Amino acid sequence: TYESALSRLRDNSAIRKNRRKSQSSCRRLQEAGVIPKPPNSECDEFPFASTWQGSATGSKDNYSVRYISKDSNQAGGRWIGAWYAYDRILGRDLFNVKVNP
């Protein structure tokens, strides 16, 4: 579980800022040789770009990025969007994330 609840962000401009900052971080780390960029991959981030805790809207530098397969990243984005709709997660609604190792 993330150390505190996440809250949904509905502002498309702020979501784009989160994505741009995360993608910039991925590029910078890849160019420095810290993380590889496999073929057919995209930058993924946590907390999600669609949350107030995202890379640009959240606490300074309290986020993580890495490259994952494009298909997995896009499937994850579709999944979280469907979940927001299915469970009626509205703007600023809180939710927790549990990661199974």
All heavy atoms as an XYZ file, in Angstrom:
808
protein
N       0.841     -1.173      0.000
C       0.000      0.000      0.000
C       0.884      1.232      0.000
O       1.868      1.297      0.718
C      -0.919      0.012      1.225
O      -1.672     -1.177      1.247
C      -1.852      1.203      1.216
N       0.532      2.216     -0.809
C       1.225      3.500     -0.804
C       1.090      4.071      0.597
O       0.107      3.822      1.289
C       0.577      4.408     -1.860
C       1.300      5.689     -2.140
C       2.597      5.681     -2.635
C       0.695      6.906     -1.923
C       3.265      6.856     -2.911
C       1.348      8.094     -2.192
C       2.640      8.062     -2.685
O       3.297      9.212     -2.946
N       2.053      4.826      1.062
C       2.037      5.287      2.454
C       0.850      6.176      2.799
O       0.521      6.338      3.967
C       3.346      5.954      2.826
C       3.644      7.214      2.051
C       5.030      7.740      2.331
O       5.989      6.970      2.287
O       5.130      8.947      2.585
N       0.202      6.758      1.818
C      -1.020      7.513      2.062
C      -1.927      7.359      0.850
O      -1.492      6.961     -0.219
C      -0.716      8.985      2.328
O      -0.058      9.562      1.237
N      -3.196      7.684      1.042
C      -4.161      7.520     -0.040
C      -3.829      8.450     -1.210
O      -3.275      9.526     -1.035
C      -5.562      7.814      0.474
N      -4.174      8.005     -2.401
C      -4.081      8.833     -3.595
C      -5.432      9.497     -3.811
O      -6.449      9.017     -3.309
C      -3.732      7.976     -4.817
C      -2.395      7.246     -4.766
C      -2.232      6.386     -6.010
C      -1.253      8.216     -4.625
N      -5.450     10.581     -4.563
C      -6.723     11.233     -4.878
C      -6.778     11.528     -6.370
O      -5.798     11.957     -6.975
C      -6.914     12.511     -4.051
O      -5.824     13.376     -4.195
N      -7.945     11.270     -6.937
C      -8.113     11.394     -8.379
C      -8.036     12.843     -8.842
O      -8.644     13.739     -8.261
C      -9.437     10.791     -8.829
C      -9.556     10.848    -10.352
C     -10.717     10.132    -10.877
N     -10.723     10.244    -12.352
C     -11.758      9.970    -13.089
N     -12.870      9.549    -12.544
N     -11.690     10.092    -14.399
N      -7.312     13.047     -9.904
C      -7.164     14.348    -10.555
C      -7.980     14.324    -11.838
O      -7.832     13.407    -12.649
C      -5.678     14.581    -10.856
C      -5.279     15.796    -11.679
C      -5.677     17.077    -10.956
C      -3.774     15.772    -11.917
N      -8.833     15.321    -12.050
C      -9.676     15.370    -13.245
C      -9.262     16.455    -14.225
O      -9.764     16.503    -15.337
C     -11.138     15.612    -12.850
C     -11.787     14.545    -11.995
C     -12.111     13.278    -12.740
N     -12.832     13.480    -13.966
C     -14.102     13.211    -14.169
N     -14.827     12.714    -13.205
N     -14.660     13.428    -15.336
N      -8.346     17.328    -13.846
C      -7.915     18.447    -14.679
C      -6.960     17.938    -15.757
O      -5.818     17.560    -15.461
C      -7.235     19.491    -13.790
C      -6.769     20.711    -14.545
O      -6.191     20.568    -15.635
O      -6.957     21.823    -14.022
N      -7.416     17.916    -17.021
C      -6.608     17.359    -18.109
C      -5.289     18.091    -18.292
O      -4.271     17.476    -18.635
C      -7.393     17.331    -19.413
C      -8.471     16.272    -19.399
O      -8.322     15.237    -18.750
N      -9.563     16.515    -20.092
N      -5.273     19.382    -18.071
C      -4.035     20.156    -18.187
C      -3.021     19.705    -17.136
O      -1.832     19.527    -17.429
C      -4.334     21.645    -18.040
O      -3.140     22.388    -18.045
N      -3.473     19.503    -15.912
C      -2.582     19.050    -14.833
C      -2.125     17.615    -15.081
O      -0.963     17.273    -14.801
C      -3.284     19.174    -13.483
N      -2.987     16.777    -15.615
C      -2.603     15.396    -15.944
C      -1.509     15.413    -17.003
O      -0.516     14.681    -16.901
C      -3.830     14.579    -16.407
C      -4.784     14.349    -15.230
C      -3.398     13.249    -17.028
C      -6.138     13.774    -15.622
N      -1.659     16.275    -18.022
C      -0.617     16.391    -19.058
C       0.705     16.864    -18.451
O       1.776     16.381    -18.829
C      -1.070     17.324    -20.176
C      -2.062     16.679    -21.138
C      -2.302     17.524    -22.383
N      -2.876     18.829    -22.084
C      -4.182     19.069    -21.950
N      -5.049     18.090    -22.088
N      -4.610     20.288    -21.695
N       0.647     17.793    -17.493
C       1.873     18.254    -16.826
C       2.541     17.110    -16.074
O       3.767     16.972    -16.100
C       1.559     19.401    -15.862
C       1.274     20.701    -16.553
C       0.957     21.790    -15.542
C       0.547     23.062    -16.260
N       0.140     24.113    -15.319
N       1.726     16.288    -15.396
C       2.283     15.116    -14.709
C       2.991     14.198    -15.703
O       4.108     13.742    -15.459
C       1.185     14.348    -13.972
C       0.781     14.975    -12.663
O       1.528     15.753    -12.072
N      -0.411     14.647    -12.199
N       2.333     13.922    -16.826
C       2.933     13.031    -17.830
C       4.212     13.624    -18.417
O       5.210     12.917    -18.595
C       1.932     12.742    -18.942
C       0.870     11.777    -18.516
C       0.198     11.089    -19.699
N      -0.797     10.179    -19.164
C      -2.102     10.408    -19.175
N      -2.583     11.509    -19.709
N      -2.935      9.537    -18.655
N       4.183     14.919    -18.727
C       5.387     15.560    -19.292
C       6.566     15.492    -18.331
O       7.694     15.205    -18.734
C       5.092     17.007    -19.677
C       4.413     17.158    -21.025
C       4.435     18.595    -21.537
N       3.862     19.560    -20.618
C       2.581     19.922    -20.597
N       1.730     19.403    -21.460
N       2.148     20.809    -19.736
N       6.313     15.750    -17.056
C       7.407     15.696    -16.081
C       7.939     14.277    -15.953
O       9.151     14.058    -15.917
C       6.961     16.226    -14.718
C       8.105     16.244    -13.714
C       7.740     16.926    -12.420
C       8.939     16.909    -11.471
N       8.590     17.500    -10.174
N       7.048     13.297    -15.899
C       7.481     11.894    -15.804
C       8.272     11.490    -17.035
O       9.333     10.862    -16.925
C       6.268     10.978    -15.639
O       5.621     11.230    -14.415
N       7.789     11.843    -18.214
C       8.490     11.496    -19.450
C       9.847     12.178    -19.519
O      10.837     11.566    -19.952
C       7.633     11.847    -20.659
C       6.429     10.942    -20.785
C       5.414     11.437    -21.789
O       5.508     12.543    -22.316
N       4.401     10.608    -22.053
N       9.929     13.407    -19.062
C      11.205     14.111    -19.018
C      12.178     13.395    -18.074
O      13.360     13.246    -18.385
C      10.981     15.556    -18.558
O      12.211     16.212    -18.396
N      11.672     12.938    -16.948
C      12.515     12.198    -16.002
C      13.001     10.894    -16.613
O      14.171     10.532    -16.463
C      11.745     11.916    -14.707
O      11.451     13.113    -14.036
N      12.113     10.180    -17.309
C      12.521      8.932    -17.976
C      13.640      9.206    -18.980
O      14.654      8.504    -18.995
C      11.332      8.287    -18.691
S      10.345      7.174    -17.684
N      13.463     10.231    -19.813
C      14.488     10.556    -20.823
C      15.812     10.917    -20.171
O      16.868     10.454    -20.593
C      14.010     11.694    -21.719
C      13.058     11.269    -22.814
C      12.812     12.380    -23.826
N      12.316     13.607    -23.231
C      11.034     13.852    -22.963
N      10.118     12.945    -23.243
N      10.666     14.998    -22.436
N      15.750     11.733    -19.119
C      16.978     12.152    -18.441
C      17.706     10.946    -17.830
O      18.915     10.807    -17.959
C      16.645     13.186    -17.356
C      17.854     13.835    -16.724
C      17.505     14.923    -15.713
N      16.839     14.350    -14.537
C      15.533     14.462    -14.258
N      14.739     15.150    -15.036
N      15.018     13.913    -13.175
N      16.961     10.053    -17.188
C      17.568      8.868    -16.583
C      18.097      7.902    -17.638
O      19.136      7.269    -17.452
C      16.566      8.174    -15.662
C      16.198      8.942    -14.397
C      14.998      8.304    -13.701
C      17.393      9.031    -13.455
N      17.382      7.795    -18.762
C      17.833      6.921    -19.848
C      19.118      7.472    -20.458
O      20.074      6.727    -20.680
C      16.724      6.793    -20.899
C      16.999      5.776    -21.978
C      17.645      6.376    -23.213
O      17.421      7.537    -23.541
N      18.449      5.599    -23.878
N      19.162      8.768    -20.706
C      20.359      9.381    -21.291
C      21.561      9.288    -20.359
O      22.698      9.196    -20.811
C      20.077     10.845    -21.644
C      19.133     10.986    -22.826
C      18.584     12.392    -23.014
O      18.922     13.299    -22.214
O      17.808     12.583    -23.975
N      21.316      9.274    -19.040
C      22.395      9.144    -18.059
C      22.811      7.684    -17.855
O      23.738      7.413    -17.095
C      21.962      9.756    -16.732
N      22.117      6.759    -18.524
C      22.449      5.337    -18.402
C      21.902      4.688    -17.145
O      22.300      3.579    -16.796
N      20.966      5.349    -16.470
C      20.412      4.819    -15.225
C      19.326      3.781    -15.497
O      19.260      2.746    -14.827
C      19.859      5.962    -14.339
C      19.185      5.421    -13.088
C      20.981      6.934    -13.985
N      18.447      4.061    -16.453
C      17.402      3.102    -16.820
C      17.448      2.878    -18.326
O      17.638      3.818    -19.093
C      15.984      3.546    -16.378
C      15.589      4.891    -17.004
C      15.861      3.597    -14.872
C      14.147      5.322    -16.716
N      17.293      1.615    -18.756
C      17.288      1.343    -20.199
C      15.933      1.679    -20.810
O      14.914      1.691    -20.119
C      17.553     -0.160    -20.267
C      16.991     -0.692    -18.983
C      17.205      0.402    -17.956
N      15.945      1.962    -22.117
C      14.699      2.154    -22.860
C      14.611      1.054    -23.904
O      15.166      1.158    -24.991
C      14.629      3.519    -23.521
C      13.266      3.724    -24.215
C      13.174      5.067    -24.895
C      11.796      5.336    -25.459
N      11.169      4.287    -26.219
N      13.917     -0.036    -23.557
C      13.771     -1.122    -24.521
C      12.939     -0.682    -25.727
O      12.154      0.267    -25.633
C      13.030     -2.211    -23.742
C      13.192     -1.846    -22.300
C      13.311     -0.343    -22.280
N      13.088     -1.367    -26.853
C      12.248     -1.062    -28.016
C      10.769     -1.229    -27.654
O      10.418     -2.047    -26.812
C      12.666     -2.107    -29.058
C      13.982     -2.618    -28.595
C      14.017     -2.452    -27.107
N       9.929     -0.443    -28.291
C       8.476     -0.516    -28.103
C       8.073     -0.337    -26.634
O       7.223     -1.056    -26.120
C       7.913     -1.832    -28.668
C       6.430     -1.711    -28.950
O       5.937     -0.649    -29.312
N       5.710     -2.801    -28.773
N       8.729      0.617    -25.951
C       8.407      0.874    -24.549
C       7.949      2.316    -24.375
O       8.157      3.159    -25.243
C       9.614      0.592    -23.661
O      10.672      1.484    -23.947
N       7.300      2.565    -23.243
C       6.851      3.901    -22.872
C       7.207      4.133    -21.410
O       7.371      3.198    -20.635
C       5.330      4.046    -23.028
C       4.846      4.018    -24.433
C       3.333      4.194    -24.539
O       2.588      3.957    -23.559
O       2.898      4.559    -25.643
N       7.245      5.407    -21.041
C       7.517      5.782    -19.663
C       6.267      5.536    -18.811
O       5.168      5.940    -19.177
C       7.917      7.256    -19.609
S       8.369      7.829    -17.962
N       6.442      4.863    -17.702
C       5.361      4.648    -16.751
C       5.754      5.324    -15.443
O       6.939      5.448    -15.142
C       5.141      3.155    -16.532
C       3.864      2.849    -15.764
O       2.908      3.646    -15.836
O       3.821      1.802    -15.089
N       4.767      5.779    -14.688
C       5.051      6.502    -13.460
C       4.139      6.055    -12.327
O       3.072      5.516    -12.544
C       4.882      8.013    -13.663
C       3.449      8.492    -13.780
C       2.838      8.324    -15.151
O       3.554      8.453    -16.149
O       1.638      8.037    -15.219
N       4.622      6.275    -11.109
C       3.807      6.117     -9.909
C       4.216      7.209     -8.953
O       5.413      7.439     -8.786
C       4.004      4.747     -9.242
C       3.042      4.567     -8.099
C       1.757      4.126     -8.339
C       3.415      4.888     -6.804
C       0.854      4.001     -7.293
C       2.523      4.763     -5.764
C       1.245      4.316     -6.002
N       3.295      7.869     -8.324
C       1.851      7.778     -8.468
C       1.388      8.138     -9.886
O       2.085      8.813    -10.629
C       1.316      8.774     -7.456
C       2.410      8.978     -6.461
C       3.657      8.806     -7.245
N       0.225      7.644    -10.219
C      -0.350      7.815    -11.549
C      -0.468      9.283    -11.943
O      -0.716     10.140    -11.100
C      -1.742      7.180    -11.615
C      -1.806      5.787    -11.061
C      -2.585      5.517     -9.951
C      -1.089      4.759    -11.635
C      -2.647      4.231     -9.425
C      -1.142      3.473    -11.117
C      -1.925      3.201    -10.013
N      -0.351      9.558    -13.220
C      -0.514     10.925    -13.734
C      -1.912     11.461    -13.436
O      -2.100     12.664    -13.312
C      -0.248     10.962    -15.237
N      -2.880     10.575    -13.290
C      -4.264     10.981    -13.050
C      -4.574     11.175    -11.568
O      -5.735     11.130    -11.159
C      -5.222      9.948    -13.655
O      -5.004      8.675    -13.061
N      -3.524     11.408    -10.757
C      -3.731     11.678     -9.333
C      -3.083     13.001     -8.937
O      -2.135     13.466     -9.588
C      -3.140     10.568     -8.441
O      -1.720     10.546     -8.574
C      -3.746      9.211     -8.776
N      -3.573     13.574     -7.860
C      -2.994     14.810     -7.328
C      -1.591     14.566     -6.796
O      -0.827     15.506     -6.584
C      -3.887     15.390     -6.224
C      -5.055     16.118     -6.797
C      -6.337     15.650     -6.935
C      -5.047     17.435     -7.326
N      -7.118     16.604     -7.535
C      -6.349     17.719     -7.776
C      -4.065     18.412     -7.468
C      -6.699     18.930     -8.358
C      -4.413     19.621     -8.046
C      -5.713     19.871     -8.479
N      -1.222     13.320     -6.590
C       0.115     12.987     -6.099
C       1.094     12.733     -7.243
O       2.228     12.330     -7.016
C       0.043     11.743     -5.190
C      -0.714     11.979     -3.905
C      -2.227     12.062     -4.089
O      -2.803     11.559     -5.052
N      -2.894     12.715     -3.155
N       0.672     12.981     -8.488
C       1.519     12.772     -9.664
C       2.803     13.577     -9.617
O       3.008     14.423     -8.733
N       3.668     13.351    -10.576
C       5.024     13.913    -10.553
C       5.074     15.435    -10.535
O       5.968     16.015     -9.920
C       5.835     13.375    -11.733
O       5.230     13.707    -12.964
N       4.141     16.111    -11.178
C       4.156     17.577    -11.211
C       3.223     18.192    -10.176
O       3.479     19.295     -9.702
C       3.777     18.087    -12.600
N       2.152     17.501     -9.815
C       1.167     18.071     -8.902
C       1.379     17.628     -7.454
O       0.811     18.221     -6.550
C      -0.272     17.691     -9.322
O      -0.360     16.267     -9.425
C      -0.642     18.337    -10.641
N       2.186     16.595     -7.246
C       2.397     16.067     -5.900
C       3.608     16.675     -5.219
O       4.147     17.697     -5.641
N       4.027     16.015     -4.153
C       5.209     16.458     -3.416
C       6.435     16.410     -4.313
O       6.580     15.511     -5.142
C       5.439     15.557     -2.207
O       4.347     15.610     -1.337
N       7.323     17.345     -4.129
C       8.517     17.447     -4.972
C       9.316     16.134     -4.975
O       9.702     15.639     -3.926
C       9.397     18.589     -4.486
C      10.627     18.776     -5.336
C      11.475     19.906     -4.856
C      12.707     19.957     -5.760
N      13.618     20.978     -5.394
N       9.526     15.606     -6.166
C      10.374     14.431     -6.387
C       9.962     13.191     -5.593
O      10.798     12.361     -5.282
C      11.843     14.776     -6.130
C      12.351     15.827     -7.097
O      11.867     15.850     -8.246
O      13.217     16.622     -6.706
N       8.688     13.070     -5.281
C       8.200     11.889     -4.575
C       7.428     11.014     -5.555
O       6.232     10.782     -5.402
C       7.315     12.297     -3.393
C       7.005     11.136     -2.484
O       7.697     10.128     -2.487
N       5.951     11.269     -1.704
N       8.133     10.571     -6.607
C       7.518      9.735     -7.632
C       8.580      8.824     -8.225
O       9.773      9.012     -8.000
C       6.853     10.584     -8.716
C       7.808     11.432     -9.530
C       8.253     10.993    -10.779
C       8.278     12.652     -9.063
C       9.137     11.760    -11.530
C       9.148     13.427     -9.801
C       9.578     12.971    -11.031
O      10.451     13.731    -11.773
N       8.122      7.847     -8.975
C       9.009      6.860     -9.571
C       8.663      6.693    -11.044
O       7.488      6.768    -11.415
C       8.813      5.529     -8.831
O       9.515      4.496     -9.460
N       9.678      6.484    -11.881
C       9.456      6.249    -13.312
C      10.306      5.088    -13.790
O      11.351      4.780    -13.203
C       9.781      7.500    -14.174
C       8.851      8.650    -13.843
C      11.237      7.912    -14.030
N       9.849      4.460    -14.869
C      10.635      3.452    -15.578
C       9.961      3.186    -16.916
O       8.797      3.522    -17.109
C      10.799      2.172    -14.777
C       9.513      1.373    -14.637
C       9.700      0.067    -13.943
N      10.304     -0.871    -14.861
C      10.605     -2.111    -14.560
N      10.381     -2.563    -13.358
N      11.136     -2.902    -15.447
N      10.714      2.600    -17.819
C      10.140      2.215    -19.105
C       9.537      0.826    -18.978
O      10.143     -0.073    -18.378
C      11.208      2.211    -20.199
C      11.629      3.600    -20.619
C      12.846      4.137    -20.225
C      10.807      4.375    -21.428
C      13.231      5.409    -20.615
C      11.174      5.651    -21.816
C      12.392      6.157    -21.416
O      12.757      7.424    -21.806
N       8.329      0.663    -19.511
C       7.685     -0.644    -19.593
C       7.159     -0.806    -21.019
O       7.136      0.150    -21.788
C       6.552     -0.822    -18.557
C       5.385      0.128    -18.848
C       7.073     -0.624    -17.138
C       4.146     -0.160    -17.998
N       6.703     -1.996    -21.347
C       6.214     -2.215    -22.706
C       5.038     -1.278    -22.987
O       4.214     -0.997    -22.111
C       5.797     -3.672    -22.911
O       4.517     -3.915    -22.397
N       5.005     -0.794    -24.224
C       3.941      0.115    -24.648
C       2.569     -0.526    -24.441
O       1.646      0.113    -23.938
C       4.157      0.479    -26.120
C       3.128      1.407    -26.697
C       3.440      1.713    -28.155
C       2.398      2.612    -28.763
N       2.725      2.941    -30.154
N       2.439     -1.798    -24.802
C       1.154     -2.488    -24.657
C       0.718     -2.553    -23.197
O      -0.446     -2.308    -22.870
C       1.225     -3.904    -25.242
C       1.354     -3.912    -26.754
O       1.056     -2.881    -27.397
O       1.761     -4.962    -27.290
N       1.650     -2.879    -22.291
C       1.316     -2.948    -20.865
C       0.941     -1.580    -20.317
O      -0.004     -1.457    -19.531
C       2.496     -3.509    -20.062
O       2.732     -4.848    -20.392
N       1.683     -0.560    -20.696
C       1.404      0.783    -20.208
C       0.025      1.262    -20.661
O      -0.752      1.796    -19.868
C       2.492      1.750    -20.676
C       2.456      3.063    -19.939
O       2.209      3.106    -18.743
N       2.727      4.140    -20.653
N      -0.288      1.046    -21.935
C      -1.584      1.481    -22.449
C      -2.729      0.660    -21.855
O      -3.790      1.205    -21.557
C      -1.577      1.451    -23.966
C      -0.651      2.516    -24.524
C      -0.590      2.541    -26.034
O      -1.278      1.800    -26.716
N       0.258      3.412    -26.559
N      -2.503     -0.639    -21.638
C      -3.528     -1.475    -21.002
C      -3.783     -0.997    -19.577
O      -4.931     -0.931    -19.127
C      -3.110     -2.941    -21.017
N      -2.714     -0.640    -18.862
C      -2.874     -0.133    -17.499
C      -3.657      1.168    -17.464
O      -4.496      1.375    -16.587
N      -3.390      2.051    -18.413
C      -4.135      3.305    -18.493
C      -5.610      3.073    -18.766
O      -6.475      3.717    -18.167
N      -5.898      2.132    -19.676
C      -7.306      1.809    -19.959
C      -7.971      1.199    -18.723
O      -9.120      1.511    -18.401
C      -7.418      0.859    -21.148
C      -7.169      1.524    -22.480
C      -7.496      0.619    -23.655
N      -6.713     -0.610    -23.671
C      -5.501     -0.730    -24.231
N      -4.933      0.303    -24.817
N      -4.871     -1.888    -24.205
N      -7.232      0.333    -18.026
C      -7.781     -0.327    -16.847
C      -8.133      0.689    -15.770
O      -9.222      0.652    -15.206
C      -6.789     -1.358    -16.303
C      -7.331     -2.082    -15.111
C      -8.075     -3.215    -15.109
C      -7.208     -1.682    -13.737
N      -8.419     -3.551    -13.825
C      -7.894     -2.627    -12.961
C      -6.589     -0.620    -13.098
C      -7.980     -2.541    -11.574
C      -6.668     -0.528    -11.712
C      -7.353     -1.491    -10.973
N      -7.205      1.596    -15.467
C      -7.498      2.562    -14.393
C      -8.644      3.494    -14.791
O      -9.493      3.823    -13.968
C      -6.244      3.343    -13.933
C      -6.526      4.007    -12.573
C      -5.813      4.373    -14.947
C      -5.305      4.544    -11.873
N      -8.718      3.871    -16.074
C      -9.835      4.693    -16.536
C     -11.166      3.971    -16.382
O     -12.159      4.561    -15.943
N     -11.187      2.686    -16.724
C     -12.412      1.890    -16.583
C     -12.779      1.729    -15.111
O     -13.952      1.810    -14.730
C     -12.233      0.526    -17.242
N     -11.768      1.537    -14.262
C     -12.027      1.392    -12.825
C     -12.599      2.680    -12.234
O     -13.545      2.643    -11.450
C     -10.748      0.983    -12.094
C     -10.925      0.915    -10.614
C     -11.642     -0.018     -9.908
C     -10.407      1.838     -9.658
N     -11.597      0.280     -8.566
C     -10.834      1.412     -8.386
C      -9.617      2.981     -9.761
C     -10.499      2.080     -7.226
C      -9.279      3.641     -8.595
C      -9.711      3.191     -7.348
N     -12.018      3.831    -12.622
C     -12.563      5.112    -12.151
C     -14.050      5.197    -12.495
O     -14.867      5.609    -11.662
C     -11.846      6.293    -12.824
C     -10.458      6.616    -12.329
C      -9.558      7.259    -13.175
C     -10.031      6.341    -11.038
C      -8.280      7.612    -12.754
C      -8.756      6.677    -10.606
C      -7.884      7.314    -11.458
O      -6.628      7.664    -11.034
N     -14.412      4.815    -13.708
C     -15.810      4.898    -14.138
C     -16.675      3.864    -13.425
O     -17.751      4.188    -12.906
C     -15.905      4.715    -15.651
N     -16.210      2.625    -13.365
C     -16.992      1.529    -12.786
C     -17.292      1.770    -11.312
O     -18.415      1.573    -10.857
C     -16.254      0.206    -12.967
C     -17.002     -0.986    -12.451
C     -18.026     -1.566    -13.191
C     -16.702     -1.523    -11.200
C     -18.726     -2.663    -12.706
C     -17.397     -2.610    -10.705
C     -18.407     -3.174    -11.467
O     -19.109     -4.250    -10.988
N     -16.281      2.191    -10.561
C     -16.462      2.408     -9.122
C     -16.771      3.862     -8.783
O     -16.778      4.241     -7.622
C     -15.237      1.937     -8.339
C     -15.213      0.430     -8.166
O     -16.275     -0.210     -8.315
O     -14.138     -0.110     -7.873
N     -17.031      4.654     -9.821
C     -17.418      6.061     -9.669
C     -16.436      6.829     -8.789
O     -16.799      7.489     -7.822
C     -18.848      6.162     -9.123
C     -19.463      7.521     -9.311
C     -20.975      7.467     -9.129
N     -21.586      8.706     -8.784
C     -21.667      9.775     -9.567
N     -21.148      9.752    -10.758
N     -22.274     10.863     -9.153
N     -15.161      6.736     -9.150
C     -14.113      7.477     -8.462
C     -14.106      8.876     -9.077
O     -13.714      9.053    -10.233
C     -12.734      6.800     -8.623
C     -12.790      5.320     -8.203
C     -11.671      7.567     -7.837
C     -13.191      5.070     -6.777
N     -14.581      9.849     -8.330
C     -14.742     11.210     -8.827
C     -13.515     12.054     -8.495
O     -12.610     11.605     -7.795
C     -16.001     11.835     -8.233
C     -17.296     11.044     -8.450
C     -18.449     11.678     -7.699
C     -17.603     10.907     -9.933
N     -13.489     13.278     -8.969
C     -12.384     14.175     -8.693
C     -12.154     14.352     -7.198
O     -13.105     14.558     -6.440
N     -10.913     14.227     -6.800
C     -10.444     14.335     -5.405
C     -10.868     13.172     -4.521
O     -10.545     13.151     -3.324
C     -10.822     15.663     -4.776
C     -10.156     16.841     -5.471
C     -10.098     18.053     -4.572
N      -9.487     19.182     -5.262
C      -8.201     19.523     -5.147
N      -7.397     18.832     -4.384
N      -7.741     20.565     -5.798
N     -11.602     12.175     -5.060
C     -11.914     10.983     -4.264
C     -10.613     10.276     -3.914
O      -9.698     10.177     -4.736
C     -12.816     10.022     -5.044
C     -14.283     10.418     -5.011
O     -14.623     11.393     -4.321
O     -15.078      9.732     -5.686
N     -10.544      9.756     -2.701
C      -9.364      9.050     -2.212
C      -9.454      7.563     -2.511
O     -10.545      6.974     -2.490
C      -9.217      9.257     -0.698
C      -9.051     10.690     -0.223
C      -9.036     10.742      1.301
C      -7.773     11.292     -0.783
N      -8.298      6.955     -2.765
C      -8.220      5.509     -2.937
C      -6.811      5.045     -2.576
O      -5.871      5.817     -2.562
C      -8.606      5.084     -4.363
C      -7.724      5.631     -5.446
C      -6.639      4.892     -5.916
C      -7.986      6.864     -6.020
C      -5.834      5.392     -6.930
C      -7.184      7.370     -7.034
C      -6.101      6.632     -7.485
N      -6.688      3.765     -2.251
C      -5.400      3.173     -1.914
C      -4.982      2.205     -3.004
O      -5.818      1.657     -3.719
C      -5.459      2.438     -0.580
C      -5.519      3.392      0.581
O      -4.634      4.209      0.765
N      -6.585      3.294      1.377
N      -3.700      1.973     -3.089
C      -3.131      1.042     -4.052
C      -2.374     -0.026     -3.282
O      -1.535      0.295     -2.431
C      -2.172      1.764     -5.026
C      -1.474      0.762     -5.942
C      -2.908      2.808     -5.820
N      -2.672     -1.275     -3.551
C      -1.948     -2.388     -2.943
C      -1.140     -3.067     -4.039
O      -1.681     -3.433     -5.083
C      -2.904     -3.391     -2.311
C      -2.175     -4.540     -1.655
C      -3.142     -5.498     -0.985
C      -2.365     -6.624     -0.363
N      -3.280     -7.612      0.250
N       0.131     -3.227     -3.801
C       1.030     -3.863     -4.763
C       1.390     -5.234     -4.231
O       1.899     -5.367     -3.116
C       2.296     -3.018     -4.976
C       3.243     -3.711     -5.944
C       1.940     -1.624     -5.461
N       1.114     -6.248     -5.018
C       1.494     -7.607     -4.638
C       2.851     -7.933     -5.250
O       3.014     -7.781     -6.457
C       0.444     -8.622     -5.130
C      -0.870     -8.460     -4.420
O      -0.897     -8.195     -3.223
N      -1.960     -8.584     -5.139
N       3.788     -8.364     -4.424
C       5.121     -8.687     -4.967
C       5.107     -9.922     -5.840
O       4.273    -10.722     -5.829
C       5.986     -8.886     -3.733
C       5.056     -9.056     -2.584
C       3.723     -8.521     -2.994
